Amino acid sequence: MLLCDVFLSQGESGFSDLLRRISFSRLRTYQIYEHIKLRTRLTKLNGESLRKYGYKLWERLEARDEDLATDLSQAILVSQLEMIIAVLDFLGIPHQDGFFAKDADISAHLTEGWQQRVVDQFKDAYPVSVLVFYVNHLGVETAQAETLFTPAA
């Protein structure tokens, strides 16, 4: 499973919602603003340009542009660090300000039903679209998910 699949599973409207949640000040803080601007092929990276050209980014994801998917996911997730820290703390995953080592084995923390528990715990505090994106991203990045998660109603 690829990160493109995580985006595509959200649908085009879900993808638009994720783009609206990108914090450009966070991109600058983490010094990835210029990189994201280049990857998206936008001359000006802001909320308006992402809304206006989101359909082109969607087409690139449908064409399986995994580099774009990786960079967009990074932009979305650094914009949601408070949520990530809360989720990692809830799952008992050791981290440093929302980041953990890529080679860390966190499988013991991702027990049966962990995705639904995360959504149930945080659905009132954070947007469900972002929560579902994050749990699917975490599952793909750690190779702990064989299928994409869809929350129970």
SULJO-V323255 format. One record per residue. N is the residue number from 0. RES is the residue in three letters. PHI is phi in degrees with one decimal (none if undefined). NEAR is the number of other C-alpha atoms within 8 Angstrom. D_LAST is the distance of its C-alpha to the last C-alpha in Angstrom with 1 decimal. Layout:
# SULJO-V323255
n=(N:N)
res=(RES:RES)
phi=(PHI:PHI)
near=(NEAR:NEAR)
d_last=(D_LAST:D_LAST)
This chain:
# SULJO-V323255
n=(0:1:2:3:4:5:6:7:8:9:10:11:12:13:14:15:16:17:18:19:20:21:22:23:24:25:26:27:28:29:30:31:32:33:34:35:36:37:38:39:40:41:42:43:44:45:46:47:48:49:50:51:52:53:54:55:56:57:58:59:60:61:62:63:64:65:66:67:68:69:70:71:72:73:74:75:76:77:78:79:80:81:82:83:84:85:86:87:88:89:90:91:92:93:94:95:96:97:98:99:100:101:102:103:104:105:106:107:108:109:110:111:112:113:114:115:116:117:118:119:120:121:122:123:124:125:126:127:128:129:130:131:132:133:134:135:136:137:138:139:140:141:142:143:144:145:146:147:148:149:150:151:152)
res=(MET:LEU:LEU:CYS:ASP:VAL:PHE:LEU:SER:GLN:GLY:GLU:SER:GLY:PHE:SER:ASP:LEU:LEU:ARG:ARG:ILE:SER:PHE:SER:ARG:LEU:ARG:THR:TYR:GLN:ILE:TYR:GLU:HIS:ILE:LYS:LEU:ARG:THR:ARG:LEU:THR:LYS:LEU:ASN:GLY:GLU:SER:LEU:ARG:LYS:TYR:GLY:TYR:LYS:LEU:TRP:GLU:ARG:LEU:GLU:ALA:ARG:ASP:GLU:ASP:LEU:ALA:THR:ASP:LEU:SER:GLN:ALA:ILE:LEU:VAL:SER:GLN:LEU:GLU:MET:ILE:ILE:ALA:VAL:LEU:ASP:PHE:LEU:GLY:ILE:PRO:HIS:GLN:ASP:GLY:PHE:PHE:ALA:LYS:ASP:ALA:ASP:ILE:SER:ALA:HIS:LEU:THR:GLU:GLY:TRP:GLN:GLN:ARG:VAL:VAL:ASP:GLN:PHE:LYS:ASP:ALA:TYR:PRO:VAL:SER:VAL:LEU:VAL:PHE:TYR:VAL:ASN:HIS:LEU:GLY:VAL:GLU:THR:ALA:GLN:ALA:GLU:THR:LEU:PHE:THR:PRO:ALA:ALA)
phi=(none:-114.6:-64.4:-55.8:-61.6:-63.2:-65.4:-63.9:-66.5:-78.6:78.0:-65.0:-70.8:-64.4:-63.1:-59.8:-62.9:-63.3:-62.2:-66.6:-94.4:-76.6:-100.2:-70.0:-67.3:-66.3:-61.2:-69.8:-58.3:-90.0:54.6:-120.4:-56.6:-63.4:-63.4:-65.8:-60.2:-65.6:-64.9:-81.3:63.7:-104.7:-73.5:-133.9:-101.2:-155.9:-60.6:-65.2:-67.6:-67.1:-64.4:-68.1:-109.5:-57.9:-63.8:-70.1:-65.1:-60.3:-61.5:-67.1:-67.4:-62.7:-83.3:70.9:-78.8:-68.6:-64.5:-63.1:-59.4:-62.3:-71.0:-64.0:-64.0:-62.4:-62.9:-67.5:-72.4:-67.0:-76.3:-123.7:-60.3:-60.8:-65.4:-62.1:-60.7:-62.4:-66.1:-63.4:-62.4:-59.5:-80.7:76.5:-87.3:-64.6:-155.2:-124.2:55.2:94.5:-114.9:-130.3:-61.1:-57.7:-91.7:-67.5:-92.8:-105.5:-58.7:-65.1:-88.7:-102.4:-80.8:-45.9:81.2:-61.7:-63.1:-65.7:-61.0:-63.5:-62.8:-61.3:-69.4:-114.3:-62.6:-88.4:-98.5:-135.6:-62.1:-60.9:-59.8:-72.6:-60.2:-64.1:-58.8:-66.1:-66.3:-68.8:-61.5:-62.0:-63.4:-70.6:-63.4:-98.5:57.7:-97.5:-115.1:-93.0:-133.9:-77.1:-85.4:-124.9:-66.7:-71.9:-65.9)
near=(6:7:11:12:8:12:12:11:7:11:8:8:7:9:12:10:9:11:12:9:8:10:9:8:6:9:13:9:7:8:7:10:10:7:7:11:12:8:9:8:6:9:5:6:8:7:9:6:11:11:10:7:8:11:7:7:9:10:8:10:14:9:6:7:10:10:6:11:12:9:10:9:8:8:13:13:10:10:11:8:10:7:8:11:10:8:9:12:9:8:10:7:9:7:9:6:6:10:6:8:6:4:4:6:5:8:8:6:8:9:7:4:6:9:10:9:8:13:12:7:7:9:10:6:5:9:8:8:10:9:13:13:11:10:11:12:10:8:10:12:7:9:7:9:9:6:5:8:8:5:8:4:2)
d_last=(24.0:25.1:23.9:24.2:21.4:19.1:20.1:19.9:16.4:15.4:17.3:20.2:18.6:16.5:19.9:21.7:19.4:20.3:23.9:23.9:23.1:26.2:28.8:32.3:34.0:32.0:33.1:36.6:36.4:35.4:38.0:35.7:36.0:38.8:37.3:34.1:36.2:38.2:35.3:33.7:37.2:37.1:40.3:38.6:35.2:33.5:30.4:32.2:33.3:29.8:28.4:31.4:31.5:27.9:28.1:31.0:29.0:26.2:29.0:30.3:27.0:26.8:30.4:29.3:31.0:29.9:32.2:30.5:27.1:28.5:30.1:27.3:24.9:27.7:28.0:24.3:24.2:27.5:26.2:23.4:25.5:24.7:21.0:22.3:24.7:22.2:19.9:23.0:24.4:21.2:21.5:25.2:26.3:29.8:30.2:32.5:30.9:27.8:29.8:30.5:33.0:32.0:33.6:32.0:30.5:27.2:25.8:26.5:23.9:21.1:20.6:18.1:14.5:15.7:13.3:10.2:12.7:13.8:10.6:10.1:13.8:14.3:11.5:13.8:16.9:16.2:14.6:11.3:13.2:16.0:14.2:12.7:16.2:17.9:16.2:16.9:20.3:21.1:20.3:22.5:25.2:25.6:25.3:22.8:20.1:21.0:18.0:15.7:12.4:9.2:6.3:3.8:0.0)
